[in-house]
Amino acid sequence: MFQNEQTVIGEAEQRPISLDARLQELEGNLIRWALSVSRGNKSRAARLLQIKRSTLGDRISRLERAGKQPDAEANTA
């Protein structure tokens, strides 16, 4: 299966990607979306993401330390 996929995928698409970086990017996008929809209400955003409010706070802090801005204000800039 993988051998056939290599013949279909172009050389430009064979560049290595960081799964961790992509997952962090996706997580940040989802958090920004939830904060935007909830107008910055973190309790409601956590419910939309089906996680605890404290978990959302932890993830926001981790993303901020990594240089990402998941808060609602960053989404409007």
Backbone torsions as a table, in degrees:
resi	resn	phi	psi	omega
1	MET	NA	-47.4	-178.7
2	PHE	-67.3	-33.8	-179.7
3	GLN	-63.3	-42.1	178.1
4	ASN	-66.9	-37.5	179.8
5	GLU	-62.7	-35.1	-179.3
6	GLN	-65.3	-31.3	179.5
7	THR	-76.7	-22.9	-180.0
8	VAL	-85.3	-37.0	-178.1
9	ILE	-76.9	130.7	178.0
10	GLY	-70.6	161.5	-178.4
11	GLU	-60.0	-36.8	179.9
12	ALA	-63.0	-29.5	-179.4
13	GLU	-84.9	-3.3	-179.4
14	GLN	-91.6	3.2	177.5
15	ARG	-64.6	141.1	179.3
16	PRO	-66.9	145.5	175.8
17	ILE	-126.3	154.2	178.3
18	SER	-90.6	113.4	178.4
19	LEU	-61.2	-41.8	179.5
20	ASP	-60.3	-43.1	179.8
21	ALA	-65.3	-41.5	179.5
22	ARG	-66.0	-40.8	178.5
23	LEU	-65.8	-39.2	177.6
24	GLN	-64.2	-40.0	177.5
25	GLU	-63.6	-45.0	178.8
26	LEU	-63.0	-44.4	178.9
27	GLU	-60.0	-44.8	178.5
28	GLY	-61.4	-42.0	178.2
29	ASN	-62.7	-42.6	179.6
30	LEU	-66.8	-40.0	178.3
31	ILE	-65.7	-43.7	177.2
32	ARG	-60.1	-41.4	178.4
33	TRP	-60.9	-49.1	-177.6
34	ALA	-63.7	-40.5	178.3
35	LEU	-67.0	-35.9	178.4
36	SER	-66.7	-48.3	-179.2
37	VAL	-62.6	-36.4	-177.5
38	SER	-90.2	5.6	-179.7
39	ARG	55.5	40.9	176.1
40	GLY	85.6	-1.1	179.4
41	ASN	-77.7	108.0	-173.9
42	LYS	-69.1	-31.8	177.7
43	SER	-65.2	-43.9	179.0
44	ARG	-68.7	-39.6	178.2
45	ALA	-60.6	-42.1	178.9
46	ALA	-62.8	-40.8	177.7
47	ARG	-63.0	-40.7	178.6
48	LEU	-61.8	-35.8	-179.3
49	LEU	-87.8	-3.9	179.9
50	GLN	58.5	44.8	174.6
51	ILE	-132.7	165.7	177.8
52	LYS	-71.3	152.3	178.2
53	ARG	-58.6	-39.8	-179.9
54	SER	-66.6	-35.9	177.7
55	THR	-65.6	-41.2	177.1
56	LEU	-60.2	-45.1	178.5
57	GLY	-60.3	-42.0	178.0
58	ASP	-62.7	-43.0	-178.3
59	ARG	-69.2	-37.7	176.1
60	ILE	-62.5	-46.0	178.9
61	SER	-59.7	-43.4	-179.9
62	ARG	-63.5	-42.1	179.3
63	LEU	-66.9	-37.8	178.3
64	GLU	-65.1	-40.0	177.4
65	ARG	-64.2	-30.5	179.9
66	ALA	-82.1	-0.6	177.9
67	GLY	93.6	6.1	176.7
68	LYS	-94.7	151.0	179.4
69	GLN	-116.9	88.7	-177.6
70	PRO	-81.8	-1.2	-176.4
71	ASP	-68.9	162.4	-175.3
72	ALA	-64.0	-33.5	-179.0
73	GLU	-65.2	-36.2	-179.7
74	ALA	-65.5	-28.0	-179.0
75	ASN	-71.8	-25.3	-177.4
76	THR	-90.8	-12.3	-177.7
77	ALA	-75.5	NA	NA
